[in-house]
């Protein structure tokens, strides 16, 4: 299993190519899959 911290480090590279919102949403879905996604869309 890939750790949440490692995902965050890897995503720093993609910030240039992807929107910050997409990255934040990606980290949320990876690190907190048990949380309702719609709460982070608000």
Secondary structure, DSSP 8 states (H G I E B T S, - for coil): ---HHHHHHHHHHHTTTS-HHHHHHHHHHHH-TTS-THHHH-
